[in-house]
Amino acid sequence: MKTLLAAALLLVALSGVAVAQSEPFIGIYDAPEYVRCHADIALYTSVTVYFLAYLPPPIQAMTAAEFRVSNLPDATMAVMTPFWGTDLVIGDLGYGLALAWSPPLPGPVAQMGSVSFFSIQDFGDDYRIVVEPSLGSGNLIIVDENFDEIHCDLVPMWFTFNCTGSLPYGCDCPLHFTVATEESSWGQIKALY
């Protein structure tokens, strides 16, 4: 059984890009390389979080997205500075935000932009923000390169400041980018066992 499973993993690794997720999703990470969905933030320091959209095959690129982030710190707690890489921005991140890009952002992992949080009040432990549907339209969508609206996975995607692991699912990301590329080595595949 292990041999069969190892052979299947090797075929996936050699097939180019393989991702376990079948619906697009928007996640928040501590780096553009989608490493972790948590970071520590101390008083009077800054943390930048990155908004990334996963585009499953056959979606090659995205032209727009609509979503919101719940539980954002208010102006007495942090100064937020967004950078979306586009001037086509409508709305507010806490209520509903629509972004559009021209040319389209390529997948499978589209880097939508970032937000810098400068703490002016203690965040405390386990301060979690969550990607959710826009309150204005009810949409959590991406728009593909053919201008078709595609609903994103409704599994809550979060980012936790000062994570201690006490919240549901601890410090783990709700969905991981499970991408195998040609650069994957046999040692990396064997390390799964």
Salt bridges, closest charged atoms under 4 A:
ASP30 OD2 - ARG36 NH2 2.86
GLU132 OE1 - ARG68 NH2 2.84
